């Protein structure tokens, strides 16, 4: 009872002390592929994220408000460089526009009215690239402890992004892989997350705070399949990515806390020759958890920089 009272007082104090922003967009990252690109986002009522030094109760309050935010009707205008589009907003606040012609290779800021809630960009990969990188987020780059529900909820809901723990050495590893590509400013790096899009701003803050190279963040829209069907969601996103970038082969990073090894193995079977390497972080406490053939141990890769060539698939065109 005392805890509930304290939480209620904290929520009331937080609302008064920190306030909320005005109407804003959570704008998704985008990538230009064979069929062009899609710009998308969601207009919501104000739901400010926890500030970096926030305590657990304040962060919990802010996380809950982010998850429960309602969509808002608004007239949305989206811009990339000198090009502009008008987007229709549905009843849930979601909007999107499609375009077939892409600008020059590199990252292009996405601007909008209402303004983006955090920096979003359109990635146009250079045709020089032959290898792309896909990384899972929870328990691959960010310590989430998905096999312990209590710790998972505590990490996800009660810690500001800047206080979340990153897997040591992984930001430097990804930075090295990006630097080794033929055109680093347009390196095809993707962060695949099963977290809801309401946490997009939080994830971007985490990546920035921990020095991860910029990549296209792919997050989950609530209602996009079952909340517990991570395999179906990730398979669909990866399939769309492989189809959009047919000239690329991929290096896949994940963990064995849930189903990344099985998802990646099925993808490699579906797209013969398109998966150059799979690296799995071992976090599952079950000693009987199978290790699939041909999948490397991410801890070994982090401990031995000489394996960087293997992480890039040993592909000479990726250099």
Secondary structure, DSSP 8 states (H G I E B T S, - for coil): -HHHHHHHHHHHHHHHHH----SEEEE--EEEBTTBEEEEEEEES------TT--HHHHHHHHHHHHT--B----EEEEETTEEEEE-B-TTSEEEEEES---SSEEEEEEEES-BSS--EEEE--TT--EEEEEE-BTTTB---TTSHHHHHHHHHSS-GGGS-B-TTHHHHHHHHHHTSTTGGG--EEEEEEEEGGGHHHHHHHHHHTT----EEEEE-TTSS-TT-HHHHHHHHHHHHHHHTTT-EEEEEEETTTTHHHHHHHHHHHSTTTEEEEEEE-----TT----TTEEEHHHHHH-GGGHHHHTTT-GGG-
